[in-house]
Amino acid sequence: MMVVGLLAMSLVACAGRPTGVLQPVAASPTASQVEMLVTTTRSQAAKPGEMFSGERALEPNFAEITVSIPPANVRKVGEVAWPRKLPPNPAKDFAAVKAEEVDRPTAESWLSASVRKSPDRSVLVFIHGFNNEFEDAVFRFAQIVHDSGAHSAPVLATWPSRGSLLAYGYDRESTNYTRNEVERLFQYLARDAEVKEVSILAHSMGNWLALESLRQMAIRNGGLPVKFKNVMLAAPDVDVDVFRSQIIDMGAVRPRFTLFVSRDDRALAVSRRVWGNVARLGAIDPEQSPYKEELAANDIAVIDLTKVKAGDKLHHSKFAESPEIVRLIGTRLSSGQTLTDSKLGLGDHIVAAATGAASTVGTTAGLIVSAPVAIVDQNTRQNYARHIEAVVGPSGGVSPGAATTDCTNRGQSRTGSCSR
């Protein structure tokens, strides 16, 4: 029954959104702009407005993209204003005013210039999750950077996702396919003397890619560089036992890890069934043993947003869609402060701001906002009937042994689709 419910929710308002929205348009004087560097293992798309597809490239590709964001009087904080028709209207919609593929030397030059403009010479790397088309990741990251007020140089590391609920296995293997290139990015940032601080923000399945790349880098280098300050894990779809071993492999000197969990995350509940009923990291109860003791021992901060009332019906996208939380943490990041429950009262602030509750475990916390969200494509919708028959038994439960590629990672995007 849970699978059926998740699939039904994903159909809400999925129709009517155009694709190929990254064809550049003229800028609007009333709109803000977010510039970002893109590094990707996606192949080039045939349609110019799509730029990159969900297929795997033999070599990494790079792009410089500038996203126009409409003014506050037409958009709520935490919302991506997707265009209803093409071309987008920058006065009302998210739109690309620049979208150019570049070579590696040009990408490195862009990064150097952007880092020099950052007050603290910092970089923010964002890694999206399952079921994200390229444009989904671009627009959501732009929203995060804009609404949080982050002043770091923004780098989107995007991997080949087919943007379909039925491609869970393909997407999962694509994260493994991309590990070497993400590690290569991390190694470059570690060597670049101009970069003084690196933060990493990952969402759901993207957490697997982030953690594995860091683990691989630590093993290769004998540890992680001290300039890697914060690793922020948003609703991670990661096996808790695997996470424990990844942390150990990274060594004693690690970045500050901040884990955002929500015990009512219905997407991760289904993912838990798919992965043999082993708890998913993003849905643990941080006050229960053995998690409480292990998190404290590894100096990992946890903010529990179970009672925060924001985000999609799957409770999987509270981070980006809660204006108060985005503003709160963005303000602290911009002021150069490290969030700690003891000094800043983060839990109390979130309770007051979001009319929810937050508890913290550990001693440190960093920037955490949410992750990209996406839509269900038409081909996926056409296959729902067969998909439901494959995964749902006569009583509405998940059929034993079913190959479930469910709607486990979709949060409300435009008006109610679901994403990871």
N, C-alpha and C positions, 0 to 999 in steps of 0.2 A: 504493500500500500504506500509506503514511503516513496518508492521509486515512481509510482504513478503520480503521486502528488507533486514531486519535483518536476516531472516532465510536464505536468499540466501548468505549473507556475511559469515554466519557461516559455510557454506559448503566449503569455500576456504581452500584447503590444510589440510582438517581434516583427510584424509586417510593417511595410511602409517606409523603412529606412533605406535610403540609397546607398550604394557601394561606390567605391572609387572616389572618395571625398577628398583625397589629397592632391587633386589637381589644383595648382596655385591660382589664387584670385587676388585682386587688388586689395590692399589693406584699407581698413576703415579708421578714420581719425578718432572714433569713440572707443575703439577696442584696444585691449592690451595684447602684448606679444610675449611668447615664451620660445626661446631658441634652445634647440637640443641637438646633440650628436647621437647618431644611431649606429650601432654595430650589430650585425645580424648574420646568422647562418641560413637565413631564408634565401630562396632563389628570387630572381627578378620576376616581376609579374608582367604579363602581356599588356594589361590595361594600365596606362600611365597613372591614373588617379589611385591605383592600388599600390604601386611601387614594388612591393614584395609580396610573394604568395606564401602559402603554407608548406611548400615543398623545400627540400634540403639542397643547399648550394654546396658545391665542392670546395669553394673558397669563401671566406667571409666577405660581406659587402658592407659599405659604409654610406651614410647619408647625413646631410645637414637639413634640418627641418625647422621652420618657424611657424608656430601655431598662433592664430589670432583668437583671442578670447573676448566675447562680448561683455559689455559693461554690466555692473552689478544690478542695474535696474531691470535687466531682462533675464537674469540668471541667478539662481541661488548658489551659495557656496557649497561645494561638494557635488554639483551637478555638471554633467557634460551636456551641453546644448547641441545635440546632433541635428544636422540639417535635415529638413523634411524633403528637400528637393535640391537638384543641382542646377547651376553652381550654388555653393553656400553663400549666404548673406552674412558677412563678418559683423554687421551691426547687431545680428540676432543669433548667429550660429558660430560654433567652432569651425574654423576654416584654416587651411594651409595657405600662407602667403609666400612661402618658399619651401620647396621640396626637391632637393638635388642630390643625386648620387655622386659620391666623391671617391677618390682613391685613398689609400692608407696615409700617404704623406700629407694630403690635404686635411684629412681627419685629425691627424696629430697636430697640425698647425692650428686648426679650429680649437682643439682642446686646450692648447697652450694659451691662446688668446682669451678663452673663456675663464680659465683658472686665474689668470692675471687680473681679471675683473672681479673675482670673488674676494670679499674682504678678508677671509681667512684662508684663501688659496685651497678651497675644498672642492671635492667632487662627490656628487650623489649618483650612484648607479642604481637603476631600477630594473628588476627582472619580473616580468609578468607571469601569469599562470596559464592553466589549461584553457582551451577553447577561445583563444584570442586571435582574431585577425590582426594584421599589421596596424591598420588604422585605429583599432580599438586600443591597442597598447600606446600608440602615439597620443591620442586625444586624452586618455586617462592620465598618462604621465604629465602632460601639459597642465591638466587641471590640478594635479597634486602639487606641482611646482608653484603654480600661480596662487592657489588658495592657501598653501602653507606659508608662503612668503620665504621659501628656501632661497638662499643666496649662493648655493653651491653651483658649480658647473654641472648641468644635467646630462647624463649619459644613459640612453636607453639600450639595454642589451636584450635583444629580442630573438627568440628561437623559433624554429618551424612548427607552428601550430596550424592545423587545418581549419580551425574555427568551426568544428562540428562536434556535437555531443557523442557521436559514434566513433570518434577518432581518439579515444582516451589512450589506447595502447600506442598508437603512432605518436601522439604528443609526448607520452612518457619516454619513449625511446629517443625522441628528438631532444629532450633535455640531456640525455646521456651523450648524444651526438655532438652537443654544443659545449660540453664541459671543457674541452681543450681550448676553445676560443675564448670562453669567459675567463679561464685561468690566464690566458695570454693577455687579456685586458688587465686583469689584476696585477700581473707581473709588470706590465708597462707602467701602470700607475705607481707601483712600488719603486720603480727605477727613476721616474720623472722627479727631478729635484724641485721643480716648481710646485708640485702637488704636495701640500702639507698635511692634508687630512682626507680620508676616504670614508664615506658611509655607504652602506648597501641596504636597499629596501627591496624585499621580495614578497610575492604573494602566492599562497597556496602551492601549486605544483612547482612554481618558480623557486620556492624555497629549497627544493631538492637540488636544483641546478646551482643555486648559490652556495649551499653547504658543501656539495661535492666538489665544486671548484675551489673553495677555500681549503678543504681537506687535502685535495690534490696538491695545491700550492704549498701547504704547510709541510707535507711529506717531502716534496721536491726540495724545498729550501731549508728544511730543518726548523720551521716555525713560520709565523705570520709577522709581517712588518708592523711596527708600532703605529705607523700613520693610519692603519686601518682601525678607525676608532669605534664605529658603531655598525652592527649588523642587526637589522630590524626584520623580524619574521612575522608577517601578517597572515593569520589563519593558515599556518603551514600544513599542507597535506603530506606529512612525513611520519613514518613509523617511529614511535617514541624510542623503541629499542635501537633502531638505526641511528637516530639522532644522538643517543648516548655514545655510541661508538664513534660517530663523526667528531663530536666534541673532544673526545679523548685523543683522537688522531691529530687534532690541530695543535696539541701541546699546551703547556701551562700558560704561555703568554698569548692571550687571545683578545680580540676586540670585545667591546661591551655588547653583549647580546640582550636584546629586548624582545620578548615574546608576547604577542597579543593573542589572547584566546577568547573563545565564546563557547560556553558549554551547550548553547542552544543552536549551534551551527548545524543545520540540517544537511547541508552539502557534505560536510565532513562525516556526519553520521552514516550516510550512504557509502562514502569512501571507505569507512571502517569495515563495512560488510564486504566490500569488494576485496579488501586486502586481508582477509582471514580473521576479522574481528579483533585486530590489534589496534589499540588506541592511536588516534591521529594526534600529533603534537598540538595542533590548533584547537583541540576540543577537550583538553585535559582539565581536571579540577586541580588548580595549583595549590590548594590547601590540603589535599589528601596525600597520604603516603603511597608510594615512595617519592612522588613528584616533588613535594614540598622540600624534602631533605636534599634531593639531588639538585634541584634548582638553586637552593641556597649554597650548597657545597661548590657549585660551578659558577657562582656569582652571576646568575642569569636572572634578569628582572622579568617579571610577568605582570601584565596588566590585564585583568579579567573584565571584559566588557559584556558579560552575559546579560546584565540587566540594563544596558544602554539601549534606549529605544531609537534606533536609527538604522538605515540601510534597507536591504531587500527582504523579501518574505522568507528567504532561506537563511537569514541572519548571517550572511557571509560577506557583506560589504559595508559593515558599520563604520569602518575607518574613514573611507573617503567621503561618505555621505552624511557624516555628522559635522555640521559646520563648526560647532563649538570645539570639538576635539582637534579638527584640522587647524583652526586658528590658534588654539592653546599651544599645541606642540610646535607649530610653525613659528610662533612668536618666541618661544624659548630657544629654538634653533638659531633664529636670526640674531638673537642677543648673545649668542655664544655660550649659553649656560647648558650644563648637563643636567638633565632631569633626574632627580632622586626623590623617592617617596619621603625620605626623612627631612630634607631641606625645603622642598617645594610643595609638599602636600599634594602630589599629583592626583591621588585618588580622590581627595576631597574636592579639588578643582573640577574634575570630570563629573563627579556626582552633581555638583552645583550647576555645571554648564550644560550637561546633557540629560539631566533628570534620570540618571541611571545610577549604577554603582560600579566601582572599580576597586580591586584589591591588588596590591603589589607584593611580590616576593623577590627577595634579593636586594641589591643596593644601588643598581644603576639602571637608567633608562635613557633612550635616545629618541630621535625622530621616528615616529611611526604614523603613517597615514595609510590609506588603503591602496588598492591595486586596481588594475584595469578590469573592466567588465565588458562583456561582449554580447552578441545577439545569437540567435539560432538561425542558421541559414535555411533557405527554402528546401533544399534537398534533405536536410535532417528532418524537417517537419513532415515531409512526405513519407519518411521511413519510420515515424513514431509508432504506428500501429504494429508493424513487424517487430520493432524494438521492444515494445511493451510485452508482446507475446513471448519474446525470448527470455525476459527477465522476471516476469511476474507469474506466479503460480495461480491455481484456481481460486485460492482464498485471498488473493491480492498481495501475498508475500513474495519475497524474492525466491525464484525457483532454485533448488539446489543445483550447483554446478553451472549456473547460467553465466555466460560471458557478459558481465554487466559493464557497459560503457555509458554510464548514466549522467544525469545533469548534476554532477557533484560539485561543480565549481563555477556556477554562474550566479552573480549577484545582480541586483536590479540595476540596469544600465539606463537606457533611455526612459522607459516608463515601467519596466518590470521584467526584463529578460534576465537570464542568469549566466554567471561566468565564473571562471577560476582565474 
